[in-house]
Amino acid sequence: MRKSLTIFLIVFSSLTLYAQEENPVQPGSKLEQQLENLTELQDSETEDDSYLQSLVQFRRHPLNLNTATASELRELRFLNALQIQSLLRYRLLLGNLINIYELQAVPGFDVETIQRIIGFVTVGNPLPFSADMKARFTEGQHSILIRGQQVLEKSNGFIRPDSIANRYPGSAQRLFVRYKYVYRNLFQFGIVGDKDAGEQFFKGQQKSGFDFYSFHLFARKLGPVKLLALGDFTVNMGQGLIHWQSLAFKKSADVVAVKRQADILRPYNSAGEYNFQRGIGATVGVTKKIDVTAFASYRNLDASLNGDTSQTNEDFISSILNSGYHRTPNEQGKKNLITQTSFGGNISYNSNNFHLGANGVGFMFSSPLQKDIQPYNQYSIQGKSWHNYSLDYSYTYRNIHLFGEAAMDKNGSKALVSGLLASLDPRVDASLVYRNIEKTYQTLYGNAFTESTFPTNEKGLFAGLSIKPIPVIRIDAYADIFSFTWLKFRVDAPSQGTEYFIQLNYKPNKQVELYTRYRNENKPINLSGLDLATRSVFIRPRQDWRTQVSYKVSRTVTLRNRVQLLWYNPKEKDRSQEGFVSYVDFAYKPLSKPLSLNTRLQYFETEGFDSRIYVYESDVLYSFSIPQFIGKGLRYYVNLNYDVTKKMTVWFRWAQTIYQNHSSIGSGLDEIKGNKRSEVKLQMMYNF
């Protein structure tokens, strides 16, 4: 009776708060910043759109919070580990949720969190398992997505004479096709075809059509088999020290999103041609608390091979390539040159508050790895085989969540990542992450919460704090102190650095949201431009300040504006650079109308590569656009979305960058003569 009365009061007080139209599936400001940071770190855009696919699927078939497991709640990517454990404990103590607004009574769930997930979750009674099994094969949804895009100005690789081998023989269009069948989050299969600009299509080296094909079949909850993966899939273990292939972020404004969270096996059906496994994998529940996962994979990889002059007369791999480009004869000659056999597994124990897992992964290559050894990479992986193994853990005690992973590689080198999430007060959350990774530690597919791209040669301590002093204001801040005991690429000495960040969010109502942030980086880099036998290392200061405001003018019109300033090494006049970006967005989405659009006008001015700025852009569904801006100029784009019928939707995108004082854009085969770069993109999706 008391619970029912409490829920009635919560629902009654929340009707006005949550009465709003269904939002489109678009990343929020935190995710935009995470994607920008990831692109800056990798210097390339991600092609893994699995996260956006999951959001669309949850929008169509909301996750039932009364039956969702911890694994399914992690798929939302909106909830941190403390919130997930809090919801599971609440459900265990008080039973199923009666109404979605009862989430306000769950510790750790504030209004902002509930607003973010409300379109993707529901409450209700579970379906009988037998009916569920039958529905998997008959009540799912088929979809066909076709996307084409092209840069209209021809680059050097397309205009060179046919008699020159080093050119792009294929068309300038990039094509992507995906067929997928999905039943909720329980069963799916599909096929992907992808052709990059410059690659041939049904001729030359690509007589079978697309340069890249991918197939996957993935199922959940097949009796004792919790996960089953056939074809292409990703493997994610622990905290990423030995193996993590799904999309994962590092430092960002979401200061409590520091723990890696994903199923060990996940389906893969994106355009990237490197970061996945191809074979079979399964997770089996041996008992209620013990799960066993195993996988095996065999696939071809692109590589550079060098001849061996030793008595073995065996070629060796000087580098493994991950770009996926097969345009020129040189790139085509490196396609599928080696085979990689991968295998591994996990045994995990899971109780209400405790998790312990043992992980192992091994690799074998058709030719031995033997990189061109430089001082900074002399500990890199060598030979025809490699393996890593680890233990990972998590434990929740009241309002504290501990997690971590300890790993070792084939040569006995060690790595450790350990973290803590704590709800210090209903208005204060904190996070800590300590990492200690030996300079000799190596992994092929590692992706942990580190300063560097790969987990090696690093010690550091990250501390984050999120404070909500009043309901309309949130302050997020972090400090990260790190050191590298050995050399790094472009850092020819042991070094150390720091990074500090603070962001203030102000959201007085549903119409207005504003944030302003400041970031200060002090990171090591070689001193360039001097004719010296050895390169000195200096600490590179870099600060940026950004303010962004979003204003919902009406139920159909939204405006957004961003201003960002950047200072690189401001105290050294000869090496200092500055950057500036400002844009205005306009979004129009009429209610119950088939047409919507959004557009941007942007001005940028940066003085060089060191002051470059990455900016997230709205794009067609399932596509990312996070261009890099160097120089001075204007950029604008227009996105149109039209529902032709209830089953068919089309998207159109036009984007153009106009540079000032540029006679060419890019370099090498990608160099465009002139000061304009224009791109058109067309996408169609048919659901049936």
Secondary structure as GFF3:
##gff-version 3
##sequence-region A 1 688
A	DSSP	alpha_helix	2	18	.	.	.	ID=ss1
A	DSSP	alpha_helix	29	42	.	.	.	ID=ss2
A	DSSP	alpha_helix	50	60	.	.	.	ID=ss3
A	DSSP	beta_strand	63	64	.	.	.	ID=ss4
A	DSSP	alpha_helix	70	75	.	.	.	ID=ss5
A	DSSP	alpha_helix	81	94	.	.	.	ID=ss6
A	DSSP	three_ten_helix	100	105	.	.	.	ID=ss7
A	DSSP	alpha_helix	111	117	.	.	.	ID=ss8
A	DSSP	beta_strand	121	122	.	.	.	ID=ss9
A	DSSP	alpha_helix	129	138	.	.	.	ID=ss10
A	DSSP	beta_strand	141	151	.	.	.	ID=ss11
A	DSSP	alpha_helix	156	159	.	.	.	ID=ss12
A	DSSP	beta_strand	173	183	.	.	.	ID=ss13
A	DSSP	beta_strand	187	195	.	.	.	ID=ss14
A	DSSP	beta_strand	212	222	.	.	.	ID=ss15
A	DSSP	beta_strand	225	235	.	.	.	ID=ss16
A	DSSP	beta_strand	265	267	.	.	.	ID=ss17
A	DSSP	beta_strand	277	285	.	.	.	ID=ss18
A	DSSP	beta_strand	290	306	.	.	.	ID=ss19
A	DSSP	beta_strand	316	321	.	.	.	ID=ss20
A	DSSP	alpha_helix	329	333	.	.	.	ID=ss21
A	DSSP	beta_strand	338	350	.	.	.	ID=ss22
A	DSSP	beta_strand	354	369	.	.	.	ID=ss23
A	DSSP	three_ten_helix	375	377	.	.	.	ID=ss24
A	DSSP	beta_strand	383	397	.	.	.	ID=ss25
A	DSSP	beta_strand	400	409	.	.	.	ID=ss26
A	DSSP	beta_strand	414	425	.	.	.	ID=ss27
A	DSSP	beta_strand	428	437	.	.	.	ID=ss28
A	DSSP	beta_strand	458	470	.	.	.	ID=ss29
A	DSSP	beta_strand	473	484	.	.	.	ID=ss30
A	DSSP	beta_strand	495	506	.	.	.	ID=ss31
A	DSSP	beta_strand	512	526	.	.	.	ID=ss32
A	DSSP	beta_strand	537	552	.	.	.	ID=ss33
A	DSSP	beta_strand	557	568	.	.	.	ID=ss34
A	DSSP	beta_strand	577	588	.	.	.	ID=ss35
A	DSSP	beta_strand	595	606	.	.	.	ID=ss36
A	DSSP	three_ten_helix	609	611	.	.	.	ID=ss37
A	DSSP	beta_strand	613	614	.	.	.	ID=ss38
A	DSSP	beta_strand	628	629	.	.	.	ID=ss39
A	DSSP	beta_strand	632	643	.	.	.	ID=ss40
A	DSSP	beta_strand	648	659	.	.	.	ID=ss41
A	DSSP	beta_strand	664	665	.	.	.	ID=ss42
A	DSSP	three_ten_helix	668	670	.	.	.	ID=ss43
A	DSSP	beta_strand	672	673	.	.	.	ID=ss44
A	DSSP	beta_strand	676	687	.	.	.	ID=ss45
###
